[in-house]
Amino acid sequence: MTTTIPEILTPAVVINNQTSSISISTPLVTSDLVVLVFSTTDSGSVTTTMNGSAMTSVIAGIRNGGSTRGRLYVRSMTGLSGTHSISYTTNANATQNYFTAFVISGLSNPSVTAQSQSDWANVSTAANTDEGPTPLTVGAGQVAIGAGMCTSGTVTFPSNPSPSSGWTNDRTASSGNNTSWVSHQIFTAADSAATPIQSNASAFISSATIVCGDAVSSSLTNTFVGWGHPIF
């Protein structure tokens, strides 16, 4: 089965004290994986459910600075069939929330199988300097998703990523101010995946990369033997 991403959802920024949902148009099958990447203000709280159940926490709030900054989250859900939505509630302190949702089909293992996060200590990163996670090993049939946050300046994301090409930008912004960036790539061969972030100003920045699914073998299988020699 071929890995595909039939739907990516990037709703507008959500403010605090909101209860609503993100509608998924794609009818799900139980082997689909839904991945939700979102950022919120540091003291904010956001709950998310699908079909009445809490989503699985993958990254529980990496931080891009002190208490006035933001946090980055990744949650997932699998095993659902039919038409569904991601329901969310933001509390009074969650004043700025960016959601990006992926529907991923055809994974050999519908789960997040690896993750890497940049340092989230309360220390700003110098201008024009990459802040990034340790690269992750990827293979054919896997999907990598990168996400980043920044407090100020003009942002490059991903900045000097691995691999250097093939990334699709799903959510971008014109500047920092705790905005959110998200990119993805579907892999057809072995490689490494990392998505650093960079600002042209000294800023609190953070990034993370996750890998979905297990690598699959693409080796050929002998289907016929003729004249004493295998033919592929």
Contacts in CASP RR format, 6 or more apart in sequence:
PFRMAT RR
TARGET T0000
AUTHOR 0000-0000-0000
METHOD contacts of the structure
MODEL  1
MTTTIPEILTPAVVINNQTSSISISTPLVTSDLVVLVFSTTDSGSVTTTM
NGSAMTSVIAGIRNGGSTRGRLYVRSMTGLSGTHSISYTTNANATQNYFT
AFVISGLSNPSVTAQSQSDWANVSTAANTDEGPTPLTVGAGQVAIGAGMC
TSGTVTFPSNPSPSSGWTNDRTASSGNNTSWVSHQIFTAADSAATPIQSN
ASAFISSATIVCGDAVSSSLTNTFVGWGHPIF
1 106 0 8 1.000
1 108 0 8 1.000
2 106 0 8 1.000
2 141 0 8 1.000
3 104 0 8 1.000
3 105 0 8 1.000
3 106 0 8 1.000
3 107 0 8 1.000
3 141 0 8 1.000
3 142 0 8 1.000
3 143 0 8 1.000
3 186 0 8 1.000
4 104 0 8 1.000
4 105 0 8 1.000
4 106 0 8 1.000
4 186 0 8 1.000
5 102 0 8 1.000
5 103 0 8 1.000
5 104 0 8 1.000
5 105 0 8 1.000
5 143 0 8 1.000
5 184 0 8 1.000
5 186 0 8 1.000
6 26 0 8 1.000
6 103 0 8 1.000
6 105 0 8 1.000
7 24 0 8 1.000
7 25 0 8 1.000
7 26 0 8 1.000
7 101 0 8 1.000
7 102 0 8 1.000
7 103 0 8 1.000
8 100 0 8 1.000
8 101 0 8 1.000
8 102 0 8 1.000
8 103 0 8 1.000
8 170 0 8 1.000
8 184 0 8 1.000
9 22 0 8 1.000
9 24 0 8 1.000
9 99 0 8 1.000
9 100 0 8 1.000
9 101 0 8 1.000
9 102 0 8 1.000
10 99 0 8 1.000
10 100 0 8 1.000
10 170 0 8 1.000
10 171 0 8 1.000
10 182 0 8 1.000
11 22 0 8 1.000
11 99 0 8 1.000
13 96 0 8 1.000
13 97 0 8 1.000
13 98 0 8 1.000
14 20 0 8 1.000
14 88 0 8 1.000
14 90 0 8 1.000
14 97 0 8 1.000
14 98 0 8 1.000
14 99 0 8 1.000
15 90 0 8 1.000
15 95 0 8 1.000
15 96 0 8 1.000
15 97 0 8 1.000
16 44 0 8 1.000
16 90 0 8 1.000
16 91 0 8 1.000
16 92 0 8 1.000
16 93 0 8 1.000
16 94 0 8 1.000
16 95 0 8 1.000
17 90 0 8 1.000
17 91 0 8 1.000
17 92 0 8 1.000
18 88 0 8 1.000
18 89 0 8 1.000
18 90 0 8 1.000
19 87 0 8 1.000
19 88 0 8 1.000
19 89 0 8 1.000
19 90 0 8 1.000
20 87 0 8 1.000
20 88 0 8 1.000
21 85 0 8 1.000
21 86 0 8 1.000
21 87 0 8 1.000
21 88 0 8 1.000
22 85 0 8 1.000
22 86 0 8 1.000
22 88 0 8 1.000
22 99 0 8 1.000
22 101 0 8 1.000
23 85 0 8 1.000
24 34 0 8 1.000
24 83 0 8 1.000
24 84 0 8 1.000
24 85 0 8 1.000
24 86 0 8 1.000
24 101 0 8 1.000
24 103 0 8 1.000
25 83 0 8 1.000
26 32 0 8 1.000
26 103 0 8 1.000
27 81 0 8 1.000
27 82 0 8 1.000
27 83 0 8 1.000
28 34 0 8 1.000
28 79 0 8 1.000
28 80 0 8 1.000
28 81 0 8 1.000
28 82 0 8 1.000
28 83 0 8 1.000
28 84 0 8 1.000
28 103 0 8 1.000
29 81 0 8 1.000
29 82 0 8 1.000
29 105 0 8 1.000
30 78 0 8 1.000
30 79 0 8 1.000
30 80 0 8 1.000
30 81 0 8 1.000
31 78 0 8 1.000
31 79 0 8 1.000
31 105 0 8 1.000
31 106 0 8 1.000
31 107 0 8 1.000
31 110 0 8 1.000
32 78 0 8 1.000
32 79 0 8 1.000
32 80 0 8 1.000
32 103 0 8 1.000
32 104 0 8 1.000
32 105 0 8 1.000
32 106 0 8 1.000
32 110 0 8 1.000
33 76 0 8 1.000
33 77 0 8 1.000
33 78 0 8 1.000
33 102 0 8 1.000
33 103 0 8 1.000
33 104 0 8 1.000
33 107 0 8 1.000
33 110 0 8 1.000
33 111 0 8 1.000
33 112 0 8 1.000
33 212 0 8 1.000
33 213 0 8 1.000
34 50 0 8 1.000
34 55 0 8 1.000
34 76 0 8 1.000
34 77 0 8 1.000
34 78 0 8 1.000
34 80 0 8 1.000
34 84 0 8 1.000
34 86 0 8 1.000
34 101 0 8 1.000
34 102 0 8 1.000
34 103 0 8 1.000
34 104 0 8 1.000
35 58 0 8 1.000
35 74 0 8 1.000
35 75 0 8 1.000
35 76 0 8 1.000
35 101 0 8 1.000
35 102 0 8 1.000
35 104 0 8 1.000
35 112 0 8 1.000
35 145 0 8 1.000
35 210 0 8 1.000
35 212 0 8 1.000
36 48 0 8 1.000
36 55 0 8 1.000
36 73 0 8 1.000
36 74 0 8 1.000
36 75 0 8 1.000
36 76 0 8 1.000
36 77 0 8 1.000
36 86 0 8 1.000
36 99 0 8 1.000
36 100 0 8 1.000
36 101 0 8 1.000
36 102 0 8 1.000
37 72 0 8 1.000
37 73 0 8 1.000
37 74 0 8 1.000
37 99 0 8 1.000
37 100 0 8 1.000
37 101 0 8 1.000
37 102 0 8 1.000
37 145 0 8 1.000
37 146 0 8 1.000
37 147 0 8 1.000
37 180 0 8 1.000
37 182 0 8 1.000
38 46 0 8 1.000
38 48 0 8 1.000
38 72 0 8 1.000
38 73 0 8 1.000
38 75 0 8 1.000
38 97 0 8 1.000
38 98 0 8 1.000
38 99 0 8 1.000
38 100 0 8 1.000
38 180 0 8 1.000
39 70 0 8 1.000
39 71 0 8 1.000
39 72 0 8 1.000
39 73 0 8 1.000
39 96 0 8 1.000
39 97 0 8 1.000
39 98 0 8 1.000
39 147 0 8 1.000
39 148 0 8 1.000
39 149 0 8 1.000
39 178 0 8 1.000
39 180 0 8 1.000
40 46 0 8 1.000
40 70 0 8 1.000
40 71 0 8 1.000
40 73 0 8 1.000
40 90 0 8 1.000
40 94 0 8 1.000
40 96 0 8 1.000
40 97 0 8 1.000
41 68 0 8 1.000
41 69 0 8 1.000
41 70 0 8 1.000
41 71 0 8 1.000
41 93 0 8 1.000
41 94 0 8 1.000
41 95 0 8 1.000
41 96 0 8 1.000
41 178 0 8 1.000
42 63 0 8 1.000
42 65 0 8 1.000
42 66 0 8 1.000
42 67 0 8 1.000
42 68 0 8 1.000
42 69 0 8 1.000
42 70 0 8 1.000
42 71 0 8 1.000
43 67 0 8 1.000
43 93 0 8 1.000
44 71 0 8 1.000
44 90 0 8 1.000
44 91 0 8 1.000
44 93 0 8 1.000
44 94 0 8 1.000
44 95 0 8 1.000
45 90 0 8 1.000
45 91 0 8 1.000
45 93 0 8 1.000
45 94 0 8 1.000
46 73 0 8 1.000
46 88 0 8 1.000
46 89 0 8 1.000
46 90 0 8 1.000
46 91 0 8 1.000
46 94 0 8 1.000
46 97 0 8 1.000
47 54 0 8 1.000
47 88 0 8 1.000
47 89 0 8 1.000
48 54 0 8 1.000
48 55 0 8 1.000
48 75 0 8 1.000
48 86 0 8 1.000
48 87 0 8 1.000
48 88 0 8 1.000
49 55 0 8 1.000
49 86 0 8 1.000
49 87 0 8 1.000
49 88 0 8 1.000
50 77 0 8 1.000
50 80 0 8 1.000
50 84 0 8 1.000
50 85 0 8 1.000
50 86 0 8 1.000
50 87 0 8 1.000
51 80 0 8 1.000
51 84 0 8 1.000
52 87 0 8 1.000
53 77 0 8 1.000
55 75 0 8 1.000
55 76 0 8 1.000
55 77 0 8 1.000
55 86 0 8 1.000
56 75 0 8 1.000
56 76 0 8 1.000
56 77 0 8 1.000
57 73 0 8 1.000
57 74 0 8 1.000
57 75 0 8 1.000
58 74 0 8 1.000
58 75 0 8 1.000
58 76 0 8 1.000
58 112 0 8 1.000
58 115 0 8 1.000
58 210 0 8 1.000
59 72 0 8 1.000
59 73 0 8 1.000
59 74 0 8 1.000
59 115 0 8 1.000
59 117 0 8 1.000
59 208 0 8 1.000
59 210 0 8 1.000
60 73 0 8 1.000
61 71 0 8 1.000
61 72 0 8 1.000
61 73 0 8 1.000
62 71 0 8 1.000
62 72 0 8 1.000
62 117 0 8 1.000
62 118 0 8 1.000
62 120 0 8 1.000
62 206 0 8 1.000
62 208 0 8 1.000
63 69 0 8 1.000
63 70 0 8 1.000
63 71 0 8 1.000
63 72 0 8 1.000
63 120 0 8 1.000
63 122 0 8 1.000
63 206 0 8 1.000
64 70 0 8 1.000
64 71 0 8 1.000
64 72 0 8 1.000
64 120 0 8 1.000
64 148 0 8 1.000
64 149 0 8 1.000
64 150 0 8 1.000
64 151 0 8 1.000
64 178 0 8 1.000
64 204 0 8 1.000
64 205 0 8 1.000
64 206 0 8 1.000
65 120 0 8 1.000
65 121 0 8 1.000
65 122 0 8 1.000
65 123 0 8 1.000
65 124 0 8 1.000
65 151 0 8 1.000
65 204 0 8 1.000
65 206 0 8 1.000
66 122 0 8 1.000
66 204 0 8 1.000
69 151 0 8 1.000
69 178 0 8 1.000
69 204 0 8 1.000
70 149 0 8 1.000
70 178 0 8 1.000
72 147 0 8 1.000
72 148 0 8 1.000
72 149 0 8 1.000
72 180 0 8 1.000
72 206 0 8 1.000
72 208 0 8 1.000
74 112 0 8 1.000
74 115 0 8 1.000
74 145 0 8 1.000
74 147 0 8 1.000
74 208 0 8 1.000
74 210 0 8 1.000
76 111 0 8 1.000
76 112 0 8 1.000
78 110 0 8 1.000
78 111 0 8 1.000
79 110 0 8 1.000
86 99 0 8 1.000
86 101 0 8 1.000
88 97 0 8 1.000
88 99 0 8 1.000
90 97 0 8 1.000
96 178 0 8 1.000
98 171 0 8 1.000
98 179 0 8 1.000
98 180 0 8 1.000
100 147 0 8 1.000
100 170 0 8 1.000
100 171 0 8 1.000
100 180 0 8 1.000
100 182 0 8 1.000
102 143 0 8 1.000
102 145 0 8 1.000
102 170 0 8 1.000
102 184 0 8 1.000
104 110 0 8 1.000
104 143 0 8 1.000
104 212 0 8 1.000
107 141 0 8 1.000
107 142 0 8 1.000
107 143 0 8 1.000
107 212 0 8 1.000
107 213 0 8 1.000
107 214 0 8 1.000
108 141 0 8 1.000
108 213 0 8 1.000
108 214 0 8 1.000
108 215 0 8 1.000
108 216 0 8 1.000
109 213 0 8 1.000
109 214 0 8 1.000
110 212 0 8 1.000
110 213 0 8 1.000
111 212 0 8 1.000
111 213 0 8 1.000
112 210 0 8 1.000
112 211 0 8 1.000
112 212 0 8 1.000
112 213 0 8 1.000
113 142 0 8 1.000
113 211 0 8 1.000
113 212 0 8 1.000
113 213 0 8 1.000
113 214 0 8 1.000
114 136 0 8 1.000
114 137 0 8 1.000
114 210 0 8 1.000
114 211 0 8 1.000
115 136 0 8 1.000
115 208 0 8 1.000
115 209 0 8 1.000
115 210 0 8 1.000
115 211 0 8 1.000
116 133 0 8 1.000
116 134 0 8 1.000
116 135 0 8 1.000
116 136 0 8 1.000
116 194 0 8 1.000
116 208 0 8 1.000
116 209 0 8 1.000
116 210 0 8 1.000
117 133 0 8 1.000
117 206 0 8 1.000
117 207 0 8 1.000
117 208 0 8 1.000
118 131 0 8 1.000
118 132 0 8 1.000
118 133 0 8 1.000
118 196 0 8 1.000
118 197 0 8 1.000
118 205 0 8 1.000
118 206 0 8 1.000
118 207 0 8 1.000
118 208 0 8 1.000
119 131 0 8 1.000
119 206 0 8 1.000
120 206 0 8 1.000
122 204 0 8 1.000
124 202 0 8 1.000
124 203 0 8 1.000
124 204 0 8 1.000
125 131 0 8 1.000
125 199 0 8 1.000
125 202 0 8 1.000
125 203 0 8 1.000
125 204 0 8 1.000
125 205 0 8 1.000
126 202 0 8 1.000
127 199 0 8 1.000
127 200 0 8 1.000
127 201 0 8 1.000
127 202 0 8 1.000
127 203 0 8 1.000
128 198 0 8 1.000
128 199 0 8 1.000
128 200 0 8 1.000
129 198 0 8 1.000
130 159 0 8 1.000
130 160 0 8 1.000
130 196 0 8 1.000
130 197 0 8 1.000
130 198 0 8 1.000
131 196 0 8 1.000
131 197 0 8 1.000
131 198 0 8 1.000
131 205 0 8 1.000
131 206 0 8 1.000
131 207 0 8 1.000
132 194 0 8 1.000
132 195 0 8 1.000
132 196 0 8 1.000
132 197 0 8 1.000
132 207 0 8 1.000
133 194 0 8 1.000
133 195 0 8 1.000
133 196 0 8 1.000
133 207 0 8 1.000
133 208 0 8 1.000
133 209 0 8 1.000
134 194 0 8 1.000
135 162 0 8 1.000
135 192 0 8 1.000
135 193 0 8 1.000
135 194 0 8 1.000
135 209 0 8 1.000
136 144 0 8 1.000
136 192 0 8 1.000
136 193 0 8 1.000
136 194 0 8 1.000
136 209 0 8 1.000
136 211 0 8 1.000
137 190 0 8 1.000
137 192 0 8 1.000
138 144 0 8 1.000
138 187 0 8 1.000
138 190 0 8 1.000
138 191 0 8 1.000
138 192 0 8 1.000
138 193 0 8 1.000
138 211 0 8 1.000
138 215 0 8 1.000
139 187 0 8 1.000
139 189 0 8 1.000
139 190 0 8 1.000
139 191 0 8 1.000
139 215 0 8 1.000
139 216 0 8 1.000
140 187 0 8 1.000
140 188 0 8 1.000
140 189 0 8 1.000
140 190 0 8 1.000
140 215 0 8 1.000
140 216 0 8 1.000
140 217 0 8 1.000
140 218 0 8 1.000
141 186 0 8 1.000
141 187 0 8 1.000
141 188 0 8 1.000
141 213 0 8 1.000
141 215 0 8 1.000
141 216 0 8 1.000
142 186 0 8 1.000
142 187 0 8 1.000
142 211 0 8 1.000
142 212 0 8 1.000
142 213 0 8 1.000
142 214 0 8 1.000
142 215 0 8 1.000
143 184 0 8 1.000
143 185 0 8 1.000
143 186 0 8 1.000
143 187 0 8 1.000
143 211 0 8 1.000
143 212 0 8 1.000
143 213 0 8 1.000
144 184 0 8 1.000
144 185 0 8 1.000
144 187 0 8 1.000
144 193 0 8 1.000
144 195 0 8 1.000
144 209 0 8 1.000
144 210 0 8 1.000
144 211 0 8 1.000
144 212 0 8 1.000
145 182 0 8 1.000
145 183 0 8 1.000
145 184 0 8 1.000
145 209 0 8 1.000
145 210 0 8 1.000
145 212 0 8 1.000
146 158 0 8 1.000
146 182 0 8 1.000
146 183 0 8 1.000
146 184 0 8 1.000
146 195 0 8 1.000
146 207 0 8 1.000
146 208 0 8 1.000
146 209 0 8 1.000
146 210 0 8 1.000
147 180 0 8 1.000
147 181 0 8 1.000
147 182 0 8 1.000
147 183 0 8 1.000
147 195 0 8 1.000
147 207 0 8 1.000
147 208 0 8 1.000
147 209 0 8 1.000
148 157 0 8 1.000
148 180 0 8 1.000
148 181 0 8 1.000
148 182 0 8 1.000
148 195 0 8 1.000
148 197 0 8 1.000
148 205 0 8 1.000
148 206 0 8 1.000
148 207 0 8 1.000
148 208 0 8 1.000
149 178 0 8 1.000
149 179 0 8 1.000
149 180 0 8 1.000
149 181 0 8 1.000
149 197 0 8 1.000
149 205 0 8 1.000
149 206 0 8 1.000
149 207 0 8 1.000
150 157 0 8 1.000
150 176 0 8 1.000
150 178 0 8 1.000
150 179 0 8 1.000
150 181 0 8 1.000
150 197 0 8 1.000
150 199 0 8 1.000
150 203 0 8 1.000
150 204 0 8 1.000
150 205 0 8 1.000
151 176 0 8 1.000
151 177 0 8 1.000
151 178 0 8 1.000
151 203 0 8 1.000
151 204 0 8 1.000
151 205 0 8 1.000
152 175 0 8 1.000
152 176 0 8 1.000
152 177 0 8 1.000
152 199 0 8 1.000
152 201 0 8 1.000
152 202 0 8 1.000
152 203 0 8 1.000
153 175 0 8 1.000
153 176 0 8 1.000
153 199 0 8 1.000
153 200 0 8 1.000
153 201 0 8 1.000
153 203 0 8 1.000
154 174 0 8 1.000
154 175 0 8 1.000
154 176 0 8 1.000
154 199 0 8 1.000
154 200 0 8 1.000
154 201 0 8 1.000
155 173 0 8 1.000
155 175 0 8 1.000
155 176 0 8 1.000
155 179 0 8 1.000
155 181 0 8 1.000
155 197 0 8 1.000
155 198 0 8 1.000
155 199 0 8 1.000
155 205 0 8 1.000
156 197 0 8 1.000
156 198 0 8 1.000
156 199 0 8 1.000
157 169 0 8 1.000
157 172 0 8 1.000
157 181 0 8 1.000
157 183 0 8 1.000
157 195 0 8 1.000
157 197 0 8 1.000
157 198 0 8 1.000
157 207 0 8 1.000
158 167 0 8 1.000
158 183 0 8 1.000
158 194 0 8 1.000
158 195 0 8 1.000
158 196 0 8 1.000
158 197 0 8 1.000
158 207 0 8 1.000
159 196 0 8 1.000
159 197 0 8 1.000
159 198 0 8 1.000
160 196 0 8 1.000
160 198 0 8 1.000
161 167 0 8 1.000
161 183 0 8 1.000
161 193 0 8 1.000
161 194 0 8 1.000
161 195 0 8 1.000
161 196 0 8 1.000
162 191 0 8 1.000
162 192 0 8 1.000
162 193 0 8 1.000
162 194 0 8 1.000
163 185 0 8 1.000
163 191 0 8 1.000
163 192 0 8 1.000
163 193 0 8 1.000
166 185 0 8 1.000
167 183 0 8 1.000
167 184 0 8 1.000
167 185 0 8 1.000
167 195 0 8 1.000
168 183 0 8 1.000
168 184 0 8 1.000
168 185 0 8 1.000
169 181 0 8 1.000
169 182 0 8 1.000
169 183 0 8 1.000
170 182 0 8 1.000
170 183 0 8 1.000
170 184 0 8 1.000
171 180 0 8 1.000
171 181 0 8 1.000
171 182 0 8 1.000
172 181 0 8 1.000
173 179 0 8 1.000
173 180 0 8 1.000
173 181 0 8 1.000
176 199 0 8 1.000
176 203 0 8 1.000
181 197 0 8 1.000
183 195 0 8 1.000
185 193 0 8 1.000
187 193 0 8 1.000
188 218 0 8 1.000
189 218 0 8 1.000
190 215 0 8 1.000
193 209 0 8 1.000
193 211 0 8 1.000
194 209 0 8 1.000
195 207 0 8 1.000
195 208 0 8 1.000
195 209 0 8 1.000
196 207 0 8 1.000
197 205 0 8 1.000
197 206 0 8 1.000
197 207 0 8 1.000
198 205 0 8 1.000
199 205 0 8 1.000
220 232 0 8 1.000
221 232 0 8 1.000
222 230 0 8 1.000
222 231 0 8 1.000
222 232 0 8 1.000
223 231 0 8 1.000
223 232 0 8 1.000
224 230 0 8 1.000
224 231 0 8 1.000
225 231 0 8 1.000
END
